[in-house]
């Protein structure tokens, strides 16, 4: 007899909830038979993250999978952009191969912007031929987020070649265009861009949907916009998907896509439209071989205790239980990835900033947002040097090229709230150099050197304490056990807050301060960058 799953089926297509018995044959749903019995649990299609960078979890794809199935996720649409910036196609191949070691369904894209811009140094470069060759592969499902929206709007030949290659192969093109509206948006969509997860306002999201885009509502570790945009789910039920974009391990312990569903119910969103956004819409948009809870579909199912908390009792992929009552029924792989970076130590003197004026441009970080603001204020000057001033919440920020020995890039930042100490990370979007923020040049140098000595990782230090977390896979991920990493990361996060940080996720926010495609003011290993003008700018104003 084929296995039978019993429970209350949540039917997204017919918008019904009814008790049923589901038979499974050779990994697919055979029959769904409505019955008169009463069941306590609910059966839904397995959840899908429509856009994520697995690297942000700090876990390998196989390690990440054990967290994902715990929360009812059966598939992820993943952009290996981060490791591609470090290690190119070798890094992409690592992600795909490690993902094959586990039952979670991985669908990787071809990174479109490696490097993200020509204004920072990365470890690799993928040209239009590299991208075309990737797109021809059967294990590459789409062209990943096209962050170079100025290149699309202006018809840059290299950018357009990548998009045309995807279109010829009938593979979707993901977008990334924060704040883009009007005629420029029409050009962007007209070039073939189909999605966006970077909307800044509700009006912008609505404009993009009406112009034909699918909007991915994001609830990650640094950027959380579900509450702002969730009303779109009922208004445009076929045009919205759910995604995390970036998730740190401590957040993954608490929940994943199921947590977004719980928030949606609290906000009064239709259960059918909500589940559709988490299941059916990504399957249809990306043409994924993932079940949608219909006869003949792959038996990719999740059983939850209720439709309020969405606490998962069991997850099935291709008809096999991969998680049940607290246990994942597979192990993560231990595939190694060798990428050695030149070891160097920086000196505090390399961080010193000669005062060349009275006022400085300062990066203003805002909690829960990737968008930063340019702030102009008087510099604190001592002995001819501009220095951090914790009493005014002005820290120094530096970016150190980890691929070559280059001068240290320096700036100032407000919003981290550090009182005494420094934090540093080799997770620094998108080129993943070393980024650090601190109150003192000596502590900043020590934090950077700690990360360099580990070959990649995170650290938080004060004058009397140091915590660190090694990320041996390209300076981005680790093969260490997921719950252990979550605990270590949480300790780092709490220590960063002990030394003053007021940010919800200080390390996640830090990692985006070098991302030059999200306005307004950022910093790369080459200098301070005005994203609105898309050019470097001076630190000193006068």
C-alpha positions as CSV (number, residue, x, y, z in Angstrom):
1,X,0.0,0.0,0.0
2,X,1.3,3.5,-0.8
3,X,1.8,5.8,2.1
4,X,-1.1,7.9,3.1
5,X,-1.0,11.4,4.6
6,X,-4.0,12.6,6.6
7,X,-5.1,16.1,7.6
8,X,-7.0,19.2,6.6
9,X,-5.9,20.2,3.1
10,X,-5.4,23.9,2.3
11,X,-6.4,24.0,-1.3
12,X,-5.0,27.3,-2.8
13,X,-6.6,26.8,-6.2
14,X,-10.2,26.1,-5.1
15,X,-9.8,28.2,-1.9
16,X,-11.1,25.4,0.3
17,X,-9.9,23.7,3.5
18,X,-11.2,20.2,3.9
19,X,-10.3,16.9,5.6
20,X,-8.6,14.5,3.2
21,X,-6.3,11.5,2.8
22,X,-3.5,11.9,0.4
23,X,-1.8,8.8,-1.2
24,X,1.8,9.0,-2.4
25,X,3.2,6.9,-5.1
26,X,6.8,7.1,-6.4
27,X,7.3,10.6,-4.9
28,X,4.1,12.1,-6.3
29,X,0.6,12.6,-5.1
30,X,-1.6,9.8,-6.3
31,X,-5.1,10.7,-5.0
32,X,-6.5,13.4,-2.7
33,X,-9.7,11.9,-1.3
34,X,-12.0,14.1,0.8
35,X,-13.2,12.3,3.9
36,X,-15.6,13.0,6.8
37,X,-13.0,12.5,9.6
38,X,-11.7,15.3,11.8
39,X,-8.0,16.0,11.8
40,X,-6.0,18.3,14.1
41,X,-3.3,19.1,11.6
42,X,-3.2,21.0,8.3
43,X,-1.5,20.0,5.0
44,X,-0.1,22.7,2.8
45,X,2.2,22.8,-0.3
46,X,5.8,23.0,0.8
47,X,7.1,26.6,1.2
48,X,9.5,28.3,-1.2
49,X,11.9,31.2,-0.6
50,X,11.8,33.0,-4.0
51,X,15.1,34.8,-3.5
52,X,17.9,34.1,-1.1
53,X,21.7,34.2,-0.8
54,X,22.5,31.0,1.1
55,X,25.9,32.5,2.0
56,X,24.2,35.0,4.4
57,X,23.2,32.1,6.7
58,X,27.0,31.4,7.2
59,X,26.1,27.8,6.5
60,X,26.9,25.6,3.5
61,X,23.9,24.8,1.3
62,X,23.7,21.3,2.9
63,X,23.9,22.8,6.4
64,X,21.3,25.4,5.6
65,X,18.9,22.7,4.4
66,X,18.5,21.3,7.8
67,X,17.2,24.6,9.1
68,X,15.0,25.1,6.0
69,X,13.0,21.8,6.3
70,X,12.6,22.4,10.0
71,X,10.4,25.3,9.1
72,X,8.5,23.7,6.2
73,X,10.6,25.1,3.3
74,X,11.1,22.5,0.5
75,X,12.8,24.7,-2.1
76,X,14.8,27.8,-2.5
77,X,15.5,30.1,-5.5
78,X,19.1,30.9,-4.7
79,X,21.5,33.5,-6.1
80,X,25.2,32.4,-5.5
81,X,26.3,35.9,-6.2
82,X,28.3,36.2,-2.9
83,X,30.6,33.3,-3.4
84,X,30.9,34.1,-7.1
85,X,32.4,37.5,-6.2
86,X,35.0,35.7,-4.1
87,X,35.7,32.6,-6.3
88,X,33.9,32.9,-9.6
89,X,32.5,29.8,-11.3
90,X,34.4,27.5,-8.9
91,X,32.3,29.0,-6.1
92,X,29.1,28.5,-8.0
93,X,30.0,24.9,-8.7
94,X,30.7,24.3,-5.0
95,X,27.2,25.6,-4.0
96,X,25.5,23.4,-6.6
97,X,27.4,20.2,-5.7
98,X,27.0,20.7,-1.9
99,X,23.3,21.3,-2.4
100,X,23.0,18.0,-4.2
101,X,24.0,16.2,-0.9
102,X,20.6,17.0,0.6
103,X,16.9,16.6,-0.3
104,X,16.0,20.3,-0.2
105,X,15.4,21.5,-3.7
106,X,17.9,24.1,-4.8
107,X,17.5,26.2,-7.9
108,X,20.5,28.4,-8.5
109,X,20.8,31.3,-10.9
110,X,23.7,32.8,-12.9
111,X,25.0,35.9,-11.1
112,X,24.6,38.8,-13.4
113,X,26.9,41.4,-11.7
114,X,30.2,40.0,-10.7
115,X,31.6,42.3,-9.6
116,X,28.5,44.3,-8.7
117,X,30.2,47.5,-9.9
118,X,33.6,48.5,-11.2
119,X,34.1,50.7,-8.2
120,X,35.4,48.0,-5.8
121,X,37.8,45.0,-6.0
122,X,36.4,41.5,-5.9
123,X,38.0,38.1,-6.1
124,X,36.5,37.2,-9.5
125,X,34.8,38.6,-12.6
126,X,32.2,37.0,-14.8
127,X,31.8,38.5,-18.2
128,X,28.9,38.1,-20.6
129,X,30.4,34.9,-22.1
130,X,30.8,33.4,-18.7
131,X,27.2,34.2,-17.9
132,X,25.9,32.8,-21.2
133,X,27.8,29.6,-20.6
134,X,26.3,29.3,-17.1
135,X,22.8,29.9,-18.4
136,X,23.2,27.1,-20.9
137,X,23.6,24.6,-18.1
138,X,20.6,22.6,-16.9
139,X,21.5,23.3,-13.2
140,X,21.1,27.0,-13.7
141,X,17.5,28.2,-13.7
142,X,17.5,32.0,-14.1
143,X,19.6,35.1,-14.5
144,X,20.2,36.5,-10.9
145,X,19.3,40.0,-9.8
146,X,20.4,42.6,-12.3
147,X,21.7,45.2,-9.9
148,X,23.3,47.4,-12.5
149,X,20.0,49.1,-13.3
150,X,21.9,52.2,-14.7
151,X,23.5,49.8,-17.2
152,X,20.1,48.4,-18.2
153,X,18.6,51.9,-18.6
154,X,21.5,53.2,-20.7
155,X,21.7,50.0,-22.8
156,X,25.2,48.9,-21.8
157,X,26.2,46.3,-24.3
158,X,27.7,43.9,-21.7
159,X,24.6,44.1,-19.5
160,X,22.2,43.6,-22.4
161,X,24.2,40.6,-23.7
162,X,23.5,38.8,-20.4
163,X,19.8,39.6,-20.4
164,X,19.5,38.6,-24.1
165,X,21.2,35.3,-23.3
166,X,18.7,34.5,-20.6
167,X,15.7,35.4,-22.9
168,X,17.0,33.2,-25.7
169,X,17.1,30.3,-23.3
170,X,13.6,31.3,-21.8
171,X,15.0,31.7,-18.4
172,X,13.6,34.5,-16.1
173,X,15.7,37.6,-15.3
174,X,15.6,38.8,-11.7
175,X,15.7,42.5,-10.8
176,X,17.2,44.8,-8.2
177,X,16.1,48.4,-8.6
178,X,15.4,50.3,-5.3
179,X,13.5,53.5,-5.9
180,X,13.3,53.1,-9.7
181,X,10.0,54.6,-11.1
182,X,8.7,56.4,-14.1
183,X,10.3,56.3,-17.6
184,X,13.5,54.6,-16.2
185,X,11.4,51.8,-14.7
186,X,9.6,51.3,-18.1
187,X,13.1,50.9,-19.8
188,X,14.2,48.5,-17.1
189,X,11.1,46.3,-17.3
190,X,11.1,46.6,-21.1
191,X,14.6,45.1,-21.2
192,X,13.1,41.9,-19.8
193,X,13.5,42.2,-16.0
194,X,10.7,40.3,-14.3
195,X,11.0,40.7,-10.5
196,X,12.1,43.0,-7.8
197,X,12.7,42.6,-4.0
198,X,14.1,46.1,-3.4
199,X,11.1,48.4,-3.3
200,X,11.3,51.4,-0.9
201,X,7.6,52.5,-0.9
202,X,4.2,51.0,-1.4
203,X,3.6,53.3,-4.3
204,X,6.8,52.1,-6.0
205,X,5.8,48.4,-5.6
206,X,2.3,49.0,-7.0
207,X,3.8,50.8,-10.0
208,X,6.1,47.9,-10.7
209,X,3.3,45.4,-10.4
210,X,1.1,47.3,-12.7
211,X,3.9,47.5,-15.2
212,X,4.2,43.7,-15.2
213,X,6.7,42.8,-12.5
214,X,6.4,40.3,-9.8
215,X,7.2,41.8,-6.4
216,X,9.1,39.7,-3.8
217,X,8.2,40.8,-0.3
218,X,11.3,40.5,1.8
219,X,11.7,39.6,5.5
220,X,15.3,39.0,6.2
221,X,17.8,39.7,9.0
222,X,18.7,43.3,8.0
223,X,15.8,44.3,5.7
224,X,12.3,43.6,6.9
225,X,9.4,45.0,4.9
226,X,6.6,42.4,5.2
227,X,4.4,44.7,7.3
228,X,4.7,47.5,4.8
229,X,4.0,45.4,1.7
230,X,1.8,42.5,2.8
231,X,-1.4,44.3,1.7
232,X,-0.3,43.7,-1.8
233,X,-0.8,40.0,-1.4
234,X,-4.6,40.3,-1.4
235,X,-4.7,43.1,-3.9
236,X,-2.4,41.4,-6.4
237,X,-2.5,37.7,-5.4
238,X,-0.8,36.4,-8.6
239,X,2.0,39.0,-8.6
240,X,3.6,38.6,-5.2
241,X,6.1,36.2,-3.8
242,X,7.8,35.9,-0.4
243,X,11.6,35.9,0.1
244,X,14.2,36.4,2.8
245,X,17.1,37.6,0.6
246,X,19.5,37.3,3.5
247,X,19.1,35.3,6.8
248,X,21.5,35.0,9.6
249,X,21.7,31.7,11.6
250,X,20.2,33.1,14.8
251,X,17.0,34.2,12.9
252,X,16.8,30.8,11.1
253,X,16.5,29.1,14.5
254,X,13.3,31.1,15.2
255,X,11.6,30.6,11.8
256,X,11.7,31.1,8.1
257,X,8.9,31.5,5.5
258,X,6.5,30.0,8.0
259,X,7.1,33.0,10.2
260,X,6.1,35.3,7.4
261,X,2.9,33.3,7.0
262,X,2.1,33.8,10.7
263,X,2.6,37.5,10.4
264,X,0.4,37.6,7.3
265,X,-2.5,35.9,9.2
266,X,-2.1,38.4,12.1
267,X,-2.3,41.2,9.5
268,X,-5.6,39.8,8.2
269,X,-4.3,38.5,4.8
270,X,-6.3,35.8,3.1
271,X,-4.9,32.4,4.0
272,X,-5.2,31.3,0.4
273,X,-3.5,34.3,-1.1
274,X,-0.8,34.1,1.5
275,X,0.0,30.5,0.9
276,X,-0.1,31.1,-2.8
277,X,2.6,33.7,-2.5
278,X,4.8,31.2,-0.6
279,X,4.2,28.3,-2.9
280,X,2.3,28.5,-6.2
281,X,3.6,31.9,-7.5
282,X,7.3,31.0,-7.4
283,X,6.7,27.6,-9.0
284,X,4.9,29.2,-11.9
285,X,7.2,32.1,-12.3
286,X,10.5,30.1,-12.3
287,X,9.0,26.9,-13.8
288,X,10.1,24.9,-10.8
289,X,9.7,21.1,-10.5
290,X,8.0,21.5,-7.1
291,X,4.6,20.3,-6.0
292,X,1.6,22.5,-5.4
293,X,-0.6,20.0,-3.6
294,X,-2.5,18.6,-6.6
295,X,-2.9,15.1,-7.9
296,X,0.1,14.2,-10.0
297,X,2.4,16.8,-8.4
298,X,5.5,16.0,-6.5
299,X,4.6,15.3,-2.9
300,X,6.4,18.4,-1.5
301,X,4.2,18.9,1.5
302,X,4.3,20.5,5.0
303,X,2.1,19.6,7.9
304,X,1.5,22.3,10.4
305,X,-0.3,22.3,13.8
306,X,-2.4,25.3,13.1
307,X,-2.9,28.2,10.6
308,X,-1.9,30.8,13.1
309,X,1.7,29.9,14.2
310,X,2.4,27.6,11.3
311,X,4.5,25.5,13.6
312,X,5.8,22.6,11.5
313,X,5.1,19.0,12.5
314,X,6.5,17.3,9.4
315,X,8.0,18.2,6.0
316,X,8.0,15.9,3.0
317,X,10.0,16.3,-0.2
318,X,9.2,14.0,-3.1
319,X,7.0,12.0,-0.7
320,X,9.8,11.3,1.8
321,X,9.8,12.7,5.3
322,X,12.8,15.0,5.7
323,X,11.8,16.5,9.0
324,X,9.4,15.2,11.7
325,X,8.9,16.4,15.3
326,X,12.2,18.1,15.9
327,X,14.5,16.0,13.7
328,X,15.8,16.4,10.2
329,X,16.2,13.0,8.5
330,X,19.4,13.7,6.7
331,X,22.9,15.1,7.5
332,X,24.7,18.1,6.0
333,X,27.6,17.5,3.7
334,X,31.2,18.3,4.6
335,X,32.4,19.3,1.2
336,X,35.5,21.4,1.5
337,X,36.2,24.5,-0.5
338,X,39.7,25.8,-0.7
339,X,40.3,29.5,-1.3
340,X,43.4,31.0,0.3
341,X,43.7,34.8,0.7
342,X,47.0,36.6,1.2
343,X,47.7,37.1,4.9
344,X,48.7,40.6,6.0
345,X,48.3,42.7,9.1
346,X,47.2,46.3,9.0
347,X,48.6,48.9,11.4
348,X,46.6,51.5,13.2
349,X,48.6,54.2,11.4
350,X,47.0,52.9,8.1
351,X,43.6,53.9,9.5
352,X,44.6,57.4,10.6
353,X,42.7,60.2,8.8
354,X,44.4,63.5,8.3
355,X,41.9,66.3,8.7
356,X,41.6,68.1,5.4
357,X,38.6,70.2,6.3
358,X,36.2,71.0,9.1
359,X,33.1,69.1,7.9
360,X,32.8,65.5,6.7
361,X,30.4,63.3,4.8
362,X,29.1,60.6,7.1
363,X,27.2,57.4,6.3
364,X,24.0,57.3,8.3
365,X,22.8,53.7,8.9
366,X,19.1,53.1,9.7
367,X,18.0,50.0,11.6
368,X,16.3,47.4,9.5
369,X,17.1,49.1,6.2
370,X,19.8,48.6,3.6
371,X,19.3,52.2,2.4
372,X,21.7,54.7,4.0
373,X,21.7,58.5,4.1
374,X,24.4,61.0,3.5
375,X,24.9,63.2,6.6
376,X,27.2,66.2,6.7
377,X,28.6,67.3,10.1
378,X,31.6,68.7,11.8
379,X,34.5,66.4,12.2
380,X,36.1,65.7,15.6
381,X,39.7,66.7,15.1
382,X,42.6,65.8,17.5
383,X,46.2,66.6,16.7
384,X,45.4,67.2,13.1
385,X,43.5,63.9,12.6
386,X,39.8,63.3,12.1
387,X,38.8,60.7,14.7
388,X,35.8,58.7,15.8
389,X,33.6,60.3,18.5
390,X,31.5,57.8,20.4
391,X,29.8,60.6,22.4
392,X,28.4,61.9,19.1
393,X,27.7,58.3,17.8
394,X,30.4,58.8,15.1
395,X,32.4,55.7,14.5
396,X,35.1,55.1,11.9
397,X,34.4,52.6,9.1
398,X,37.2,50.9,7.1
399,X,37.3,48.5,4.2
400,X,40.4,46.4,3.6
401,X,41.0,44.6,0.3
402,X,41.5,41.0,1.2
403,X,42.6,39.9,-2.3
404,X,45.5,42.2,-2.8
405,X,47.7,44.5,-0.6
406,X,46.1,47.9,-1.2
407,X,45.7,51.1,0.9
408,X,42.9,51.0,3.5
409,X,39.7,52.8,2.6
410,X,38.4,55.0,5.4
411,X,35.2,56.8,6.3
412,X,32.9,57.8,9.2
413,X,29.5,56.3,10.1
414,X,26.7,57.2,12.5
415,X,24.0,54.8,13.8
416,X,26.0,51.9,15.1
417,X,26.1,53.3,18.6
418,X,29.4,51.7,19.6
419,X,30.7,53.1,22.9
420,X,34.1,51.3,23.0
421,X,35.2,48.6,20.7
422,X,35.1,47.4,17.1
423,X,33.4,44.8,15.0
424,X,34.7,43.3,11.7
425,X,33.5,40.9,9.0
426,X,34.7,39.2,5.8
427,X,31.0,39.1,4.8
428,X,30.9,42.5,3.0
429,X,28.6,42.7,0.1
430,X,29.2,42.3,-2.6
431,X,32.9,41.9,-3.2
432,X,33.5,40.6,0.4
433,X,36.5,42.4,1.4
434,X,37.0,43.1,5.1
435,X,34.7,45.7,6.6
436,X,35.0,47.0,10.2
437,X,33.4,49.7,12.3
438,X,34.9,51.0,15.6
439,X,35.6,53.7,18.1
440,X,39.4,53.5,18.0
441,X,42.0,52.9,15.3
442,X,43.9,50.4,17.4
443,X,40.8,48.3,18.1
444,X,39.7,48.5,14.5
445,X,43.1,47.3,13.3
446,X,43.0,44.4,15.8
447,X,39.5,43.4,14.6
448,X,40.5,43.4,10.9
449,X,43.7,41.4,11.7
450,X,41.7,38.9,13.7
451,X,39.5,38.3,10.6
452,X,42.5,38.1,8.3
453,X,44.2,35.5,10.6
454,X,41.1,33.3,10.5
455,X,41.0,33.4,6.7
456,X,37.6,34.9,7.0
457,X,34.9,35.3,9.7
458,X,33.4,37.7,12.2
459,X,34.8,39.3,15.3
460,X,33.7,41.8,18.0
461,X,36.3,43.2,20.4
462,X,36.6,45.7,23.3
463,X,39.7,46.6,25.3
464,X,39.1,43.6,27.5
465,X,37.3,41.0,25.5
466,X,37.2,39.4,22.1
467,X,34.8,36.9,20.4
468,X,35.2,35.5,17.0
469,X,33.5,33.1,14.5
470,X,35.6,31.4,11.8
471,X,34.1,31.1,8.3
472,X,36.4,28.8,6.4
473,X,34.4,28.5,3.2
474,X,35.4,31.5,1.1
475,X,35.2,33.7,4.2
476,X,31.4,33.4,4.0
477,X,30.3,30.1,5.3
478,X,31.3,27.2,7.5
479,X,30.8,23.4,7.7
480,X,30.3,23.6,11.4
481,X,26.9,22.4,12.8
482,X,24.1,24.9,12.3
483,X,22.7,25.2,15.8
484,X,26.2,25.7,17.2
485,X,26.9,28.5,14.7
486,X,23.6,30.1,15.6
487,X,24.6,30.1,19.2
488,X,28.1,31.5,18.5
489,X,26.6,34.2,16.2
490,X,24.1,35.1,18.8
491,X,26.9,35.6,21.3
492,X,28.7,37.8,18.9
493,X,25.5,39.8,18.2
494,X,24.9,40.2,22.0
495,X,28.4,41.3,22.6
496,X,28.2,43.9,19.8
497,X,25.2,45.3,21.6
498,X,27.0,45.2,25.0
499,X,29.6,47.5,23.6
500,X,26.8,49.9,22.5
501,X,25.3,48.9,19.1
502,X,21.6,49.8,18.9
503,X,21.0,47.9,15.7
504,X,18.8,44.9,15.5
505,X,21.4,43.0,13.5
506,X,24.7,44.8,13.7
507,X,26.8,42.3,11.7
508,X,24.1,42.1,8.9
509,X,23.9,45.9,8.7
510,X,27.7,46.1,8.7
511,X,27.9,43.7,5.7
512,X,25.8,46.0,3.6
513,X,27.8,49.2,4.2
514,X,30.0,48.3,1.2
515,X,27.2,47.5,-1.2
516,X,27.4,50.3,-3.8
517,X,24.1,49.7,-5.6
518,X,21.8,50.7,-2.7
519,X,21.7,54.5,-2.1
520,X,22.8,56.9,-0.7
521,X,26.3,56.8,0.7
522,X,28.4,53.7,0.9
523,X,32.1,52.8,1.1
524,X,34.2,50.3,-1.0
525,X,37.8,49.3,-0.7
526,X,38.5,52.1,-3.1
527,X,36.8,54.9,-1.2
528,X,33.6,56.7,-0.2
529,X,30.8,56.3,-2.9
530,X,27.8,58.4,-3.8
531,X,25.3,55.9,-5.1
532,X,22.9,58.5,-6.4
533,X,25.6,60.0,-8.6
534,X,27.2,56.6,-9.1
535,X,30.7,58.0,-8.5
536,X,33.3,58.4,-5.7
537,X,33.0,61.4,-3.4
538,X,35.3,63.1,-1.0
539,X,35.2,62.6,2.8
540,X,35.8,66.2,3.6
541,X,33.3,68.9,2.5
542,X,35.2,72.0,3.6
